[in-house]
Amino acid sequence: MKIVQLKDLIEKYKNNQLNDEERDLLDRWYFAFDLKPDDDFLNQWKQGGREAAYHRIWSGVKRMLVDRKPVQRWWQRVPMQQVAVLVIMLSGLLGLVLKRDVLIQELEQAMIISVIAPKGQMLTYHLPDGSGVSLHPGSKLKHYRFFMGSTRTVKLEGEGFFEVTKNKDKPFVVQTGLMETRVLGTSFDVVAIPKSKRFVVTVKTGKVQVSYKDQLLAQLVPGTSIRVKLEEDGKPDAVREEVRDLRYLSWMEGKLSFEEISLQELVWYLKQRYGVEVHLGTTAIKELKLSGDFTGLSVVQVLKIIQEIYPLEVTQLSEEKFSLTERNSDPNRP
C-alpha cells in the first residue's frame, strides 16, 4: 500500500468516513504488522536509538561491498558512483521505514478513544466488548477502539464503576498508573484520584486481582475492598477490609458521601461536582482524613464543616476559588 493512500485511509478512519472495502484494506494492513520484515529494525531504532540503526545500515553497506580477496579493499574496487547510489538507496529505504514508523504511531493514536465525564455529570459508557462503565464527574477513560491482543485493557483517571462482560480467555484490565486491576467478568469500583497516592478497589460481584507493578497485592471477592497508599519510598501499603455498606457506590446516585478520604481527594470531588478550586495550604492539610455524608450541601457549607473539625481557616478568594489554611497563618496566602 502506498504511503499517500495509507495516510488518506487513516484520516478517513479518524473522521469515521471509511466504507467497508476501505476498512477491510486498513484492517489487513494493520494486522500484518507482525509479518513485516522491518519490524525488528523499527524496534532497534526505538530501543537502540539512531546510532544503532545507522550502524546497522553501514554494516549492510560493508557486507555488500567488501571484497573477500586480501589484496584490495572494497573502496579500491568499487566505483564511487556505485557507492553513492547504494548510500542514496539505503537513505531512501531508511526514510520509508521512518515514515512507516510515523504512520504506525498515527494509526495507534487514531485507534485510541478518550472519554471524559463532564463536570457535574456522571457518564455511562459501553466498551467494545459490551462491558459497561459509569464514570464519576471529571473522570477520564482511555481504551483502544478494538480490544486486540490477550487482554481487554483500559486506563482510568478518577473513579469508575465497571460491569465487565465475562470472557475467560481474555482478562479485563484497568490500569491506573502503576496499579493494575485484573478480572474475567465481574462488577467493581476503582478510585484513582489524580495526584493522590491512594488507590481503592471495591468488589460488588465476582473476583478481582489487584497488583502493583508485578507484585500481587490481593485477590478480592464480593464485599471486600483494598486500600493502597504509596509510601515515600514508593512501596505500597495495602489494607484489605470488609465493606459494611454500599456507600462506595452512592456517587452513582448523585450523593456526596465518603469514608476515610483525604482532603486532597475531597477537593478533587468538589471540583468535579461544583466546578470550584480549593487550595490546600500545606501537605499536612492535604493528608487530613474526613468521613461523612455531605449530600445536598453547598461548597461553603462543606468547607465550614471541615473548619469545625480541624483547626483550619476557610477563605473565599473569588466566586469559584477558596483556600484552606492552618488557623493563625496568613489566610490570603495564594
Secondary structure, DSSP 8 states (H G I E B T S, - for coil): --HHHHHHHHHHHHTT---HHHHHHHHHHHHTGGG-TTHHHHHHHHHHHHHHHHHHHHHHHHHHH--S-SSS-HHHHS-HHHHHHHHHHHHHHHHHHHHHHHHHHHHHHHHEEEEE--TT--EEEE-TTS-EEEE-TT-EEEEESS--SSSEEEEEEEEEEEE----TTS-EEEEETTEEEEESS-EEEEEE-TT-SEEEEEEEES-EEEEETTEEEEEE-TTEEEEEEE-TTS-EEEEEEE--SSGGGGGGGT--EEEEEEHHHHHHHHHHHH--EEEE-SHHHHT-EEEEE-TT--HHHHHHHHHHHSSEEEEEEETTEEEEEETTS-TT--
